[in-house]
Amino acid sequence: MELAEINQLIADDMTAVNHCIQDRLSSEVALINQIGHHIVNSGGKRLRPVLHLLGARALGYTGSQHIELATLIEFIHTATLLHDDVVDASEMRRGQDTANNLWGNEASVLVGDFLYSRAFQMMVTIDNMRVMEILADATNTIAEGEVQQLLNVHDPDTTEERYFQVIHNKTAKLFESATQLAAILCQQDEKTEQAMAQYGIHLGAAFQLVDDCLDYSSSSDEIGKNVGDDLAEGKPTLPLIYAMSVGNPEQVAGIRSAIENGGRDTIDVVLETIKATGAIEYTAKAAQTEADKAIACLAGIPDSDYKQAMLSLAKFSVDRTY
């Protein structure tokens, strides 16, 4: 199933989510409206709300609360992007200027805070303590992941274990929440709830691993941000960690220096080392393993077009070029 078919499958639900986003973004403060609309409407894949909608439909949900949940999940994600871009001093996201590049760091952080708090207002209206628990824990875990990543920046001794801990906390956690909440909304048993949660975790990890590959193997136009952004920020992602584990002393020294100092001055040398050591292939294989695990998690879910769409997203996560 292609992405266009998946989007068509949940077109009505996504239309409702988009209307809900526009409604809930509304504020009497004009700058909040400007920045909020800029990033929410900037052409992202909306994977997390899509996953929640597909999961709910796959489990037979017929109510309307999945629209509110999908919306607030997207708000939490958007808030993390606003804060991420400030921390990383990013200038481009999704092929356009970041909010901090247009309006400044202060405004971006504060509007991110607005989106977090708006999401929690929406949680209260859903009036389900289990939903509140999952999303409160997820938001806290994501914040921990952000701090863990910050500690890894400019540290060439970062291990694979520490790297995977960051991507599970920072990226995969909200994927997990999106799919787990679908099961909770449908009042599924513990086995189904955990299967849906694990699907989200593995899918989120696969997406992040591929993102880290694309940072060294794609073009700026394709990925919507500057190639080598991770290197410029001194982030030791898996391609760099693996290349250092198998490279010769000269190659290792070059990558260590690049991580410690940041910037793009040595990106050509780093790219040569990544290619020579097979680091992209290694990272892609790790992503495929995560995608395969995600697919396996859905074995007990009744077959439907919605389940097939979730399986297709797992395949898309590793086949994509953006």
C-alpha positions in Angstrom: 0.0 0.0 0.0 1.5 3.4 -1.1 1.4 6.5 1.1 -1.3 8.1 -1.1 -3.5 5.0 -0.5 -2.9 5.2 3.3 -3.8 8.9 3.3 -6.9 8.2 1.3 -7.9 5.5 3.7 -8.1 7.9 6.6 -8.8 11.0 4.6 -12.0 11.9 6.5 -10.3 11.4 9.9 -7.4 13.6 8.8 -9.7 16.3 7.6 -11.3 16.3 11.0 -7.9 16.4 12.7 -6.8 19.3 10.5 -9.9 21.2 11.5 -9.3 20.4 15.1 -5.7 21.6 14.8 -6.8 24.9 13.4 -9.4 25.3 16.1 -7.2 24.4 19.0 -4.3 26.5 17.8 -6.4 29.6 18.0 -5.1 32.2 20.4 -5.7 35.9 21.1 -2.0 36.4 20.9 -1.2 36.9 17.2 2.4 35.6 17.4 1.2 32.3 18.8 -1.1 31.9 15.8 1.7 32.8 13.3 4.3 30.4 14.7 1.9 27.7 15.5 0.4 27.7 12.0 3.9 28.0 10.4 5.2 24.8 11.9 2.0 22.7 12.0 1.2 23.5 8.4 4.8 23.1 7.1 4.3 19.9 5.2 5.3 17.2 7.7 4.1 13.6 7.3 2.0 13.8 10.5 3.0 10.2 11.2 2.1 10.2 14.8 -1.5 11.2 14.4 -1.8 9.0 11.3 -0.6 6.0 13.4 -3.1 6.8 16.1 -6.0 7.0 13.6 -4.9 3.8 11.8 -4.6 2.0 15.1 -7.9 3.0 16.3 -9.7 2.0 13.1 -7.8 -1.3 12.9 -9.2 -2.1 16.4 -12.7 -1.2 15.4 -13.1 2.2 17.0 -16.3 4.1 15.9 -16.3 7.1 18.2 -14.8 10.6 17.8 -12.2 10.9 20.6 -9.5 9.6 18.3 -9.6 13.0 16.5 -8.8 14.9 19.7 -6.1 12.4 20.7 -4.5 12.6 17.2 -4.5 16.4 17.4 -2.9 16.7 20.9 -0.3 14.1 19.9 0.6 16.3 17.0 0.8 19.3 19.3 3.2 17.5 21.6 5.4 16.6 18.6 5.3 20.1 17.3 6.3 21.5 20.6 9.4 19.2 20.7 10.3 20.4 17.2 10.2 24.0 18.2 12.4 23.3 21.2 14.7 21.0 19.2 15.4 23.7 16.6 16.4 26.2 19.3 18.7 23.7 21.1 20.3 22.7 17.8 20.3 26.2 16.3 18.7 24.7 13.2 17.9 27.0 10.2 15.9 24.6 8.0 13.2 22.1 8.6 10.9 20.4 6.1 12.5 22.5 3.4 11.7 25.9 4.9 13.1 28.3 7.5 12.7 27.2 11.1 10.5 29.2 13.4 13.5 30.2 15.5 15.2 31.4 12.3 12.2 33.6 11.5 11.0 34.8 14.9 13.9 34.1 17.3 14.6 31.6 20.0 12.5 33.2 22.7 9.3 33.2 20.7 9.9 29.6 19.5 10.4 28.3 23.1 7.4 30.1 24.4 5.1 28.9 21.6 6.4 25.4 22.2 5.3 25.8 25.8 1.9 27.0 24.6 1.5 23.9 22.5 2.5 21.6 25.4 0.0 23.3 27.7 -2.7 23.3 25.1 -2.2 19.5 24.6 -2.7 19.0 28.3 -5.9 21.1 28.3 -7.2 18.8 25.6 -6.2 15.7 27.7 -8.4 17.0 30.5 -11.4 17.2 28.3 -11.0 13.6 27.2 -11.4 12.7 30.9 -9.6 9.5 30.9 -6.9 9.0 33.6 -5.2 6.2 31.6 -4.8 8.6 28.7 -3.4 11.3 30.9 -0.9 8.8 32.5 0.4 7.6 29.1 0.8 11.1 27.7 2.2 12.7 30.9 4.8 9.9 31.1 5.6 10.2 27.4 6.2 13.9 27.6 8.5 13.4 30.6 10.4 10.7 28.8 10.8 12.8 25.7 12.3 15.6 27.9 14.7 13.1 29.4 15.7 12.0 25.9 16.4 15.5 24.9 18.7 16.0 27.9 20.4 12.6 27.2 21.1 13.7 23.7 22.5 17.0 24.9 24.9 15.1 27.1 26.0 13.0 24.1 26.7 16.1 21.9 30.5 16.5 21.2 31.2 13.2 23.0 32.9 10.8 20.6 32.8 8.1 23.3 29.0 7.8 23.1 28.2 4.1 22.8 25.5 2.4 20.7 23.6 1.6 23.9 23.5 5.3 24.8 22.5 6.2 21.3 19.6 3.7 21.2 18.5 5.0 24.6 18.2 8.5 23.2 16.2 7.5 20.1 13.9 5.3 22.2 13.2 8.1 24.6 13.3 11.1 22.3 11.7 9.7 19.1 10.1 6.3 19.6 8.2 7.2 22.8 5.6 9.3 21.1 5.1 6.7 18.3 4.5 4.2 21.2 2.0 6.5 22.8 0.1 7.1 19.6 -0.4 3.4 18.9 -0.9 2.3 22.6 -3.6 5.0 23.0 -5.5 3.5 20.1 -5.7 0.3 22.0 -6.7 2.0 25.2 -9.4 4.0 23.4 -10.8 0.7 22.0 -10.6 -0.9 25.5 -8.4 -3.7 24.3 -6.8 -6.3 26.6 -3.3 -6.0 28.0 -1.8 -8.3 25.3 -3.2 -6.2 22.5 -2.2 -2.9 24.2 1.4 -4.0 24.6 1.5 -5.3 21.0 0.4 -1.9 19.7 2.8 -0.1 22.0 5.7 -2.3 20.9 4.8 -1.7 17.2 5.1 2.0 17.8 8.4 1.7 19.6 10.0 -0.3 16.9 8.6 1.8 14.1 9.8 5.0 15.7 13.3 3.5 16.1 13.3 2.5 12.4 12.3 6.0 11.3 15.1 7.6 13.4 17.7 5.2 12.2 16.8 6.0 8.6 16.8 9.7 9.4 20.4 9.3 10.7 21.3 7.5 7.5 19.8 10.2 5.3 21.8 12.8 7.1 24.9 11.4 5.4 23.4 9.9 2.2 20.8 12.2 0.8 20.5 15.7 -0.5 19.1 18.8 1.2 16.3 19.0 -1.2 15.2 15.4 -0.5 15.4 15.5 3.3 14.2 19.1 3.8 17.2 20.1 5.9 20.9 20.7 5.5 22.9 17.5 4.9 25.4 17.0 7.7 23.3 18.8 10.3 24.0 16.1 12.9 27.8 16.4 12.3 27.6 20.2 12.4 26.0 19.9 15.8 28.5 17.3 17.1 25.9 14.6 17.4 27.4 11.1 17.5 24.7 9.1 15.6 24.9 5.5 14.7 26.8 5.9 11.3 29.5 7.8 13.1 29.6 5.4 16.1 29.9 2.4 13.9 32.5 4.0 11.6 34.7 4.7 14.7 34.3 1.1 15.9 35.7 -0.4 12.6 37.7 2.3 11.0 41.5 2.6 11.0 43.3 5.0 13.5 43.3 7.8 11.0 39.6 7.5 10.2 38.7 7.3 13.8 40.7 10.3 14.7 39.0 12.3 11.9 35.5 11.4 13.1 36.4 12.0 16.8 37.7 15.5 15.9 34.5 16.2 13.9 32.3 15.2 16.8 34.3 17.1 19.3 34.5 20.4 17.3 31.2 20.3 15.3 30.8 22.2 12.0 31.0 21.0 8.4 34.6 21.8 7.7 35.6 18.1 7.5 32.3 16.7 6.2 33.9 15.4 3.0 36.4 13.4 4.9 33.8 12.1 7.3 31.5 11.0 4.4 34.5 9.1 2.8 35.0 7.3 6.1 31.3 6.5 6.5 31.3 5.1 3.0 34.5 3.1 3.4 33.4 1.5 6.6 29.9 0.5 5.5 28.4 2.6 8.3 25.3 3.5 6.2 24.6 -0.2 5.4 25.1 -1.1 9.1 22.6 1.5 10.2 20.1 0.6 7.5 20.3 -3.0 8.6 19.5 -1.9 12.2 16.5 0.0 10.9 15.3 -3.0 8.9 15.5 -5.1 12.1 13.4 -2.6 13.9 10.8 -2.5 11.1 10.6 -6.3 11.0 10.0 -6.3 14.8 7.2 -3.7 14.3 5.6 -5.9 11.6 5.8 -9.0 13.9 4.0 -7.1 16.7 0.8 -6.8 14.5 0.5 -10.6 14.0 -2.4 -10.9 16.5 -4.3 -7.8 15.2 -7.3 -8.7 12.9 -6.6 -8.2 9.3 -8.1 -5.1 7.6 -7.1 -2.3 5.3 -6.0 -0.3 8.4 -3.7 -3.1 9.5 -2.3 -3.4 6.0 -1.6 0.3 6.1 0.3 0.0 9.4 2.4 -2.8 7.9 3.0 -0.7 4.8 4.3 2.2 7.0 6.8 -0.2 8.6 8.1 -1.0 5.1 8.0 2.7 4.1 10.1 3.6 7.1 13.1 1.8 5.7 12.5 2.3 2.0 12.1 6.1 2.0 14.5 8.7 0.8 13.1 11.7 2.8 
